Amino acid sequence: MRHWRDLSPRQRVGAIVGASVQFALAAAAWRDLAARPAALVNGPKVVWALVIGVNFIGPLAYFAGGRRTRGRLG
């Protein structure tokens, strides 16, 4: 197992950038999910909230397939 101190400066920057992108994607997806009416979400919102927490895959899956552009409002 590699430790932070074993990484080169370039690897450290890569890890920081990767983590920043991951957290930004998750934050954007959770914010969108919270603001979006349930009728405009494909499936239960609570399930999507959990899926979004799965690394890069969760937020990307939500943005790709979790949102509806039109729904049954009202």
N, C-alpha and C positions, 0 to 999 in steps of 0.2 A: 504494500500500500504506500502510495506517495503522499507526502505531507506538503503543506503549503511552502515550507522553507526549502523543499527539494525542487520546486518549480523554477524555471528560468523566468526572468522578467517578462518575456514575451508570452509565456504560458500563463503567468499570473494575469496579465492584461486580458488575454483571451478568456480566462475563467470569469473575470469581472464583467467583461462585455456580455458574455453568454448568460450569466446570471441576471444582469440588468435587463436584457431583452426578455428573458423568461418572466421576470417579475412584472415588467411593463405589459406584456401580453396578458398575463393573468389578471392584473388590475383592470385593464381595459375590458376584458371579457366579463369580469364580475360586475363592473360598473354598468355595462350594457345590459347584462342579465337583470340586475336590480331595477333598472329603469324601464325595461321592456315589459309590457303587459303579458300575462301568461298565455293569452290567445295568440301571441306572436312568437311563441317559443315552441319548438318541436319537442314535445315531451315535458315531463315534470321539471320545474325550475330547480327543485332541490337536487335532482340527479345531475343536472348540468352544473350546478354549483360545485358538486363534488368532482365531476369530470374535469372541470377547469383547473383544479389543483394538480393535475397529472402533467408535470413538466411542460414541454412545448406542445405536446400532442393534444392535451385537453383544451387549451384556448383555441388552437387552430381548428380542432374538431367543432367547437362551439361556433366559431365564426363561419365555418364551411357548411355546417348542417344543422345547427341548433336554432337558428333564427329564421323566422318567416318574414317575408316582405309584406304579405297581406294575410289577414286572419279574419276570424269571425268575431269582430268587435261588436258589442251591443246586441 
